[in-house]
Amino acid sequence: MLEDKKEMIALLTGVKSSKKSYYTELKTTVEQLRKKNIQLEIINEVMKSMKIDMSLDEMLQNVLDKLKALLHCDRLSLLLLQNNELILSNVYPEESHGLKINSAIPNRHSIYWSALLNKQIIFQRLHDSGEDFFEKKYLLDLQIHSVIVLPIFIKNKGIGVLSIGRQDPSEWGLDDLVFLEQLTDHLAVSIENTQLYHEVFRAKQHWEDTFKAVDDMIIVFDKNLNVLQFNDSVRSFFQLNEHSPSFALLRKECKSIIEETFHTKKPGYRDIYFKNNSICETYIYPVQNHQNQVYGVILYLKDVTEKRKMEAQLLHSGKLAAIGEMAAGIAHELNSPLTAILGNSQLLLRNKEKSDPSSILLTDIKNCGDRCKRIIKSLLTFSRQDEYIFGSFSLNDGINQVLNLLRYQLEKNEIKIHLELDEELPEMEGSQQQIEQIIINLILNARDALELSNKANKEITIQTSHLEDEIQLTVKDNGIGIEENRLTEIFHPFHTTKEAEKGTGLGLSVSFGIAKSHGGTLEVSSTVKTGSTFTLRLPVPPSHELEVEG
């Protein structure tokens, strides 16, 4: 028994073996250990150098650079499974691809698919093999002599394959295959982490882009009213920059409703009025975690300043329409007693001599009655805006009709009216009521401009003229004028500088539309602090052109 033990020790220690054989075996063992250490170092270096934000191209380059220190390889390609298709995702070196990147590999006669479906490593010599498969032609074109295909699995789920190719006929060792299999396992983890990172990053980027793209303002507050996040609309509205991210005013306005939302866990709403006359509809929503605990609130602000102005203007327009109907009703009611006044005054005047003192009083009564009759007629004409009857009429008569309505209030405001009417003006075709509406709007706008002026002499000049094939009406004032940058906007609907109770912003827009419907135009020229001139150009009917030429 003792002799057997000695024999065994001798064999293990190499006492009875030759020195040459001993040193050869020792050298081989040391070489294997050195190679194993290098493999472990490479795997460790590869894993350390992998970053979750690294692209797959960078990852493959990193692997190939490390592999060259241990074994010879000329080409790496990575194919990933996407929607049940094996897609060529990355190749390194980048120019060493026969197929285009993102090409799909057919699942029949493919060594890549075989490695993935059979869950096994495939080693294939290309020149010595008579077997035909899809990838062979492309690999031979790249002068690849042999290839190893390693399936990539994560938790027993195949995600792709890694292909390593050599251009020389050197052999692959068993240790190389074992090492590559281990490397592939580590690479699978890195690929999964990278894919998850990019998926989360894309989702985050998509959410942030959506958040920034919203035109309305969105601000996220925590329990301490600290601003966690806000979109670009907030920065624009509050004119914020990197050095002034202040929301003190907003915190003050919304503190109570934010605290109430934290307490009730229910959305809230209120209007906020800022010092710059802006109005915002404010909606507040609680943000809850998976335990239904509110840890923040979302403040959604919508600037409704223009909307509220428009609503006020529309309401005022409705009031004006009601006033027009009421004026028409009053005019009809006044017509009956006015007829009696005029009739009786005329009967009494027939029996009176001009020298009779009472004749003067009766004449005054009749004249005032006639004036009231003209005013009532103008009111009735103005109130019938829905009766757009086209016919021949005199523009000068329309101007006089309007002045019967407006002269008193113009004189009351100490505004002088200068009339420069062309007595030879031909009649025009159109709706007298609509043209009179244009005249009224232009005169009233001139009056408003003069009321804001500090000039002692306030004047409105109304001029008509006939130029070739058109009739012109010009209304000129010496009021405050219009800024040059607003001249292109004054004909837009609801554009006004007046208060909501005083102007609708519809007058010039409607007037411009009427001028267009009559085949004409409405133009403006203005100088600030000097005054404005509005010119209405209307076409002359062909028949009148012939009369004038004759």
C-alpha positions in Angstrom: 0.0 0.0 0.0 2.8 2.4 0.9 4.6 1.6 -2.3 1.5 2.5 -4.3 1.3 5.9 -2.6 4.9 6.6 -3.3 4.4 5.7 -7.0 1.4 8.0 -7.3 3.3 10.9 -5.7 6.2 10.4 -8.0 3.9 10.5 -11.0 2.2 13.7 -9.8 5.4 15.4 -9.0 7.1 14.2 -12.2 10.0 12.6 -10.3 10.1 9.6 -12.7 9.3 11.7 -15.8 12.0 13.2 -17.9 13.0 16.7 -17.4 12.1 17.6 -21.0 8.6 16.2 -20.6 8.1 17.9 -17.3 9.1 21.3 -18.5 7.0 20.9 -21.7 3.9 20.1 -19.6 4.6 22.9 -17.2 5.0 25.4 -20.1 1.7 24.2 -21.6 -0.1 24.6 -18.3 1.4 28.0 -17.7 0.4 29.1 -21.2 -3.2 27.8 -20.6 -3.4 29.7 -17.3 -2.0 32.8 -19.0 -4.5 32.5 -21.8 -7.3 31.9 -19.3 -6.2 35.0 -17.3 -6.2 37.1 -20.5 -9.7 35.8 -21.4 -11.0 36.8 -17.9 -9.3 40.2 -18.2 -10.8 40.7 -21.6 -14.3 39.9 -20.4 -13.8 42.1 -17.4 -12.4 45.0 -19.6 -15.3 44.5 -22.1 -17.9 44.7 -19.3 -16.2 47.7 -17.6 -15.9 49.6 -20.9 -19.6 49.0 -21.8 -21.8 51.9 -21.0 -25.6 52.0 -21.2 -25.5 55.0 -23.4 -23.1 53.4 -25.8 -24.3 52.6 -29.3 -24.2 49.0 -30.7 -21.6 50.1 -33.2 -19.3 51.4 -30.4 -20.0 48.2 -28.5 -18.9 46.0 -31.4 -15.8 48.0 -32.0 -14.9 47.7 -28.3 -15.4 43.9 -28.4 -13.3 43.5 -31.6 -10.5 45.7 -30.2 -10.3 43.6 -27.1 -10.6 40.2 -28.9 -7.6 41.0 -31.1 -5.4 40.8 -28.1 -6.4 37.1 -27.6 -7.5 35.6 -30.9 -7.5 36.5 -34.5 -10.8 37.7 -36.1 -11.5 40.0 -39.0 -15.2 40.7 -38.9 -18.0 41.0 -36.3 -21.7 41.3 -37.2 -24.6 41.6 -34.9 -28.1 40.5 -35.9 -31.1 41.2 -33.6 -34.6 39.7 -33.6 -37.2 42.4 -34.2 -40.9 41.5 -34.8 -39.9 37.9 -35.6 -37.4 39.0 -38.2 -33.6 38.6 -37.9 -32.2 42.1 -38.8 -28.6 42.9 -39.6 -28.1 45.6 -37.0 -24.4 46.3 -36.9 -21.2 45.3 -38.7 -17.6 46.1 -37.7 -15.5 47.1 -39.5 -18.3 49.2 -40.9 -17.3 48.7 -44.6 -17.3 44.9 -44.3 -20.9 44.2 -45.0 -22.3 42.5 -48.1 -25.9 43.0 -47.1 -27.3 46.5 -46.3 -27.7 47.4 -42.7 -31.3 46.7 -41.5 -31.7 44.0 -44.1 -33.8 41.0 -43.0 -32.3 37.5 -43.2 -34.7 34.8 -44.6 -35.4 32.1 -42.1 -34.8 29.3 -44.6 -31.3 27.9 -45.5 -29.7 30.3 -43.0 -26.9 29.4 -40.6 -27.8 32.5 -38.5 -31.4 31.3 -38.1 -30.2 27.7 -37.4 -27.9 28.9 -34.6 -30.7 30.9 -33.0 -33.5 28.3 -33.4 -31.4 25.3 -32.3 -29.7 27.3 -29.5 -26.2 26.1 -30.5 -22.9 27.5 -31.7 -22.3 26.9 -35.4 -18.7 26.7 -36.9 -18.6 26.8 -40.6 -15.7 26.6 -43.1 -16.8 28.3 -46.3 -14.3 27.1 -48.9 -14.3 23.4 -47.8 -18.1 23.1 -47.4 -20.3 22.0 -50.2 -23.4 23.0 -48.1 -25.3 26.0 -49.5 -26.8 28.6 -47.3 -28.1 32.2 -47.7 -25.1 33.9 -46.0 -22.4 32.0 -47.9 -22.2 34.2 -51.0 -22.0 37.5 -49.1 -19.3 36.1 -46.7 -17.2 34.8 -49.6 -17.4 38.1 -51.3 -15.8 39.6 -48.2 -13.0 36.8 -48.4 -14.1 35.3 -45.1 -12.6 31.8 -44.8 -14.5 30.5 -41.7 -17.2 31.9 -39.4 -18.5 31.1 -35.9 -22.2 32.0 -35.2 -23.1 32.4 -31.5 -26.8 32.7 -30.5 -27.6 35.4 -28.0 -30.1 34.5 -25.3 -31.4 36.5 -22.3 -33.4 34.5 -19.8 -33.9 31.7 -22.3 -35.3 34.2 -24.8 -33.4 34.5 -28.1 -32.6 38.1 -29.1 -30.1 37.7 -31.9 -26.8 36.2 -33.0 -23.2 37.3 -33.1 -21.1 36.3 -36.1 -17.3 36.3 -36.0 -15.4 35.7 -39.2 -11.7 35.0 -40.2 -10.1 35.6 -43.5 -7.3 33.1 -42.9 -7.6 29.3 -42.6 -6.3 29.1 -39.0 -8.1 26.7 -36.6 -10.4 27.7 -33.8 -9.6 26.0 -30.5 -12.1 24.5 -28.1 -10.9 27.1 -25.5 -11.7 29.8 -28.0 -15.3 28.5 -28.4 -15.8 28.3 -24.7 -14.5 31.8 -24.2 -16.6 33.2 -27.0 -19.7 31.6 -25.5 -19.0 33.2 -22.2 -18.3 36.6 -23.9 -21.6 36.3 -25.8 -23.5 35.8 -22.5 -21.9 38.9 -21.1 -22.6 40.8 -24.3 -26.2 39.7 -24.1 -26.6 41.5 -20.8 -24.9 44.6 -22.2 -27.2 44.6 -25.2 -30.3 44.2 -23.1 -29.2 47.1 -20.8 -28.4 49.3 -23.8 -31.8 48.5 -25.5 -33.6 49.3 -22.2 -31.7 52.5 -21.8 -32.4 53.7 -25.3 -36.1 52.7 -25.0 -36.4 54.7 -21.8 -34.5 57.6 -23.3 -36.7 57.6 -26.4 -39.8 57.5 -24.2 -38.5 60.3 -22.1 -37.5 62.4 -25.1 -40.9 61.8 -26.7 -42.6 62.9 -23.5 -40.4 66.0 -23.2 -40.9 67.0 -26.9 -44.7 66.6 -26.4 -44.5 68.6 -23.2 -42.6 71.4 -24.9 -44.8 71.4 -28.0 -48.0 72.3 -26.1 -49.0 75.9 -26.8 -50.7 76.4 -23.5 -48.6 76.7 -20.3 -47.8 73.7 -18.1 -46.0 74.0 -14.7 -45.4 71.2 -12.2 -45.2 72.1 -8.5 -44.2 70.0 -5.5 -45.7 70.2 -2.0 -43.5 73.1 -1.1 -44.6 75.1 -4.2 -41.2 74.6 -5.8 -41.3 74.5 -9.6 -40.2 71.1 -10.8 -40.7 71.6 -14.5 -42.3 73.9 -17.0 -42.6 74.1 -20.8 -41.4 76.7 -23.4 -44.8 78.4 -23.4 -44.3 79.4 -19.7 -40.9 80.8 -20.5 -42.4 82.9 -23.4 -45.4 84.1 -21.5 -43.5 85.1 -18.3 -40.4 86.2 -20.3 -38.1 84.0 -18.2 -34.5 83.4 -18.8 -31.8 81.4 -17.0 -31.2 84.1 -14.5 -34.9 84.9 -13.7 -36.8 81.7 -13.1 -39.2 83.4 -10.7 -42.8 82.3 -10.2 -43.5 84.4 -7.1 -46.6 86.1 -8.5 -48.0 82.8 -9.7 -47.3 81.1 -6.4 -49.2 83.9 -4.6 -52.2 83.7 -7.0 -52.4 79.9 -6.9 -51.2 79.0 -3.4 -54.7 78.5 -1.9 -56.0 76.3 -4.8 -52.8 74.3 -5.0 -53.0 73.6 -1.2 -56.6 72.7 -1.7 -55.7 70.2 -4.5 -53.1 68.6 -2.2 -55.8 68.2 0.5 -58.8 67.1 -1.6 -56.8 65.2 -4.2 -59.3 66.6 -6.8 -58.7 69.0 -9.7 -59.4 72.7 -9.3 -60.1 75.7 -11.6 -60.0 79.5 -11.4 -59.3 82.6 -13.5 -56.1 84.5 -12.9 -55.8 88.2 -13.8 -52.2 89.4 -14.2 -51.0 93.0 -14.0 -50.4 93.2 -17.7 -54.1 92.8 -18.3 -53.7 89.1 -19.3 -56.4 86.6 -18.3 -55.6 82.9 -17.9 -58.0 80.0 -17.3 -56.1 77.9 -14.7 -56.7 74.2 -14.2 -54.9 72.3 -11.4 -54.6 68.5 -11.4 -53.1 66.3 -8.7 -50.2 64.0 -9.5 -50.3 60.7 -7.6 -47.9 57.8 -7.2 -48.8 54.1 -7.2 -49.9 54.4 -3.5 -52.4 57.2 -4.5 -50.3 59.7 -2.6 -50.3 63.2 -4.1 -46.7 64.4 -4.5 -47.2 67.2 -6.9 -49.7 69.2 -9.0 -49.8 70.2 -12.6 -50.8 73.7 -13.3 -52.4 74.2 -16.8 -52.8 77.8 -17.8 -54.6 78.9 -21.0 -54.2 82.5 -22.1 -57.8 83.6 -22.9 -57.2 87.4 -23.0 -58.2 87.7 -26.7 -61.0 85.2 -26.3 -62.5 87.3 -23.5 -62.1 90.5 -25.5 -63.9 88.9 -28.4 -66.7 87.6 -26.2 -67.2 91.1 -24.8 -67.2 92.6 -28.3 -69.7 90.0 -29.5 -71.9 90.8 -26.5 -71.6 94.5 -27.4 -72.5 93.8 -31.0 -75.6 92.0 -29.8 -76.5 95.0 -27.7 -76.1 97.3 -30.7 -78.4 95.0 -32.8 -81.0 95.2 -30.0 -80.6 99.0 -29.9 -81.1 99.1 -33.7 -84.4 97.1 -33.4 -85.5 99.3 -30.5 -84.7 102.5 -32.5 -86.8 101.2 -35.4 -89.7 100.6 -33.0 -89.4 104.0 -31.4 -89.2 105.6 -34.9 -92.5 103.9 -35.9 -94.2 104.9 -32.7 -93.1 108.6 -33.1 -94.3 108.7 -36.7 -98.0 108.9 -35.7 -97.9 111.9 -33.3 -95.3 113.6 -35.6 -97.8 113.3 -38.5 -100.4 115.0 -36.4 -98.0 117.8 -35.4 -96.9 118.5 -38.9 -100.4 118.3 -40.3 -102.0 120.6 -37.7 -99.1 123.1 -38.0 -99.6 123.3 -41.8 -103.4 123.7 -41.4 -102.9 126.6 -38.9 -100.3 128.2 -41.1 -102.8 128.4 -44.0 -105.1 130.6 -41.9 -102.3 132.9 -40.6 -100.7 135.9 -42.3 -96.9 136.0 -42.3 -97.1 139.2 -40.2 -99.0 137.4 -37.5 -96.7 136.7 -34.5 -98.1 133.2 -34.1 -97.1 132.4 -37.7 -93.4 132.5 -36.6 -94.1 130.1 -33.8 -96.0 127.8 -36.1 -93.3 127.9 -38.8 -90.7 127.0 -36.1 -93.0 124.0 -35.0 -93.2 122.8 -38.6 -89.5 123.1 -39.3 -88.7 121.2 -36.1 -91.2 118.6 -37.1 -89.6 118.2 -40.5 -86.2 117.8 -38.9 -87.6 115.1 -36.6 -89.1 113.5 -39.7 -85.7 113.3 -41.4 -84.1 111.9 -38.3 -86.8 109.2 -38.0 -86.4 108.4 -41.6 -82.7 108.0 -41.2 -83.2 105.8 -38.1 -85.6 103.6 -40.1 -83.2 103.4 -43.0 -80.2 102.4 -40.7 -82.3 99.8 -38.8 -83.2 98.0 -42.1 -79.7 96.6 -42.6 -81.1 93.2 -43.6 -82.8 94.7 -46.5 -80.0 94.8 -49.0 -81.9 96.1 -52.0 -79.6 97.1 -54.9 -80.6 100.1 -57.0 -79.5 103.4 -58.3 -78.9 106.2 -55.7 -76.8 109.3 -55.2 -73.8 109.0 -52.9 -74.3 112.6 -51.9 -77.8 111.9 -50.8 -76.5 109.0 -48.7 -74.0 111.3 -47.0 -76.7 113.9 -46.2 -78.9 111.2 -44.8 -76.1 110.0 -42.5 -75.3 113.6 -41.4 -79.0 114.1 -40.4 -78.3 111.4 -37.8 -74.9 112.3 -36.7 -74.6 116.1 -37.1 -76.0 117.0 -33.7 -73.6 114.8 -31.7 -70.7 116.0 -33.8 -71.5 119.6 -33.2 -72.0 118.8 -29.5 -68.4 117.5 -29.5 -67.2 120.7 -31.1 -66.3 119.0 -34.3 -66.6 121.0 -37.5 -67.9 119.2 -40.7 -66.5 120.3 -44.0 -68.5 119.1 -47.1 -66.8 119.1 -50.5 -69.4 117.2 -52.5 -69.2 116.9 -56.3 -72.6 118.1 -57.6 -72.0 116.4 -60.9 -71.5 113.1 -59.3 -73.3 110.3 -61.3 -75.6 107.9 -59.5 -74.2 104.5 -58.6 -75.6 101.0 -58.4 -75.7 99.3 -55.0 -77.4 99.1 -51.7 -77.8 102.6 -50.2 -78.3 101.2 -46.7 -75.0 99.3 -46.9 -73.0 102.3 -48.3 -74.6 104.5 -45.6 -73.3 102.0 -43.0 -69.8 102.5 -44.4 -70.2 106.3 -44.1 -71.5 106.1 -40.6 -68.5 103.8 -39.5 -66.0 106.2 -41.1 -67.5 109.3 -39.5 -67.8 107.7 -36.1 -64.2 106.4 -36.2 -63.1 110.0 -37.1 -65.1 111.3 -34.2 -63.4 108.8 -31.8 -60.0 109.8 -33.1 -60.7 113.5 -32.6 -62.0 112.9 -29.0 -58.6 111.5 -28.1 -56.8 114.5 -29.7 -55.8 117.6 -27.7 -56.2 119.9 -30.8 -58.3 123.0 -30.4 -59.7 122.8 -34.0 -61.3 119.4 -34.6 -62.3 118.9 -38.2 -63.8 116.2 -40.4 -63.7 116.7 -44.1 -66.0 114.7 -46.3 -65.3 114.8 -50.0 -66.8 113.1 -53.1 -65.3 113.1 -56.6 -65.6 111.3 -59.9 -62.4 110.0 -61.5 -62.8 108.2 -64.9 -64.5 104.9 -64.1 -64.9 105.2 -60.3 -66.6 107.3 -57.6 -64.5 108.3 -54.6 -65.6 109.1 -51.1 -62.9 110.5 -48.8 -63.3 111.0 -45.0 -60.4 112.9 -43.5 -59.8 113.9 -39.9 -57.0 115.7 -38.0 -57.1 113.3 -35.0 -54.5 111.2 -33.3 -53.7 109.0 -36.4 -52.9 105.3 -36.6 -49.5 103.6 -36.1 -47.9 102.3 -39.3 -47.6 98.8 -38.0 -51.4 98.7 -37.4 -52.5 99.9 -40.8 -52.5 96.3 -42.2 -54.6 95.0 -39.2 -57.4 97.6 -38.8 -59.6 95.8 -41.4 -59.3 92.5 -39.5 -62.4 91.3 -37.6 -62.4 92.3 -33.9 -59.3 94.5 -34.2 -59.9 97.5 -32.0 -58.0 99.8 -29.6 -61.1 100.9 -27.9 -62.4 99.4 -24.6 -64.7 96.4 -24.9 -67.8 98.5 -24.0 -67.0 101.2 -26.6 -65.9 99.3 -29.7 -66.5 95.9 -31.3 -63.7 95.9 -33.8 -66.3 95.0 -36.5 -66.9 98.4 -38.1 -64.0 98.6 -40.5 -64.1 94.8 -41.2 -67.8 95.0 -42.1 -67.2 98.2 -44.2 -64.3 96.5 -46.1 -66.6 93.6 -46.8 -69.4 95.8 -48.1 -66.9 97.7 -50.3 -65.7 94.4 -51.8 -69.3 93.2 -52.4 -69.9 96.4 -54.4 -66.7 95.8 -56.5 -64.8 98.5 -54.8 -62.1 99.0 -52.2 -61.5 100.8 -48.9 -58.1 102.3 -48.3 -56.4 104.2 -45.5 -53.4 106.5 -45.1 -52.4 107.9 -41.7 -49.8 109.8 -39.8 -49.6 109.6 -36.1 -50.6 112.9 -34.4 -51.6 114.3 -37.8 -54.7 112.4 -38.8 -56.2 109.7 -41.0 -57.7 109.6 -44.4 -60.1 106.8 -45.5 -60.9 106.5 -49.2 -63.9 104.5 -50.5 -63.6 103.7 -54.2 -66.7 102.4 -56.0 -67.1 101.5 -59.7 -69.4 103.6 -61.9 -72.0 101.5 -63.9 -71.2 101.3 -67.6 -74.4 103.3 -68.6 -73.1 106.3 -66.5 -69.7 106.1 -68.1 -71.4 106.4 -71.6 -73.4 109.4 -70.4 -70.4 111.2 -69.1 -68.4 110.5 -72.2 -71.3 111.8 -74.3 
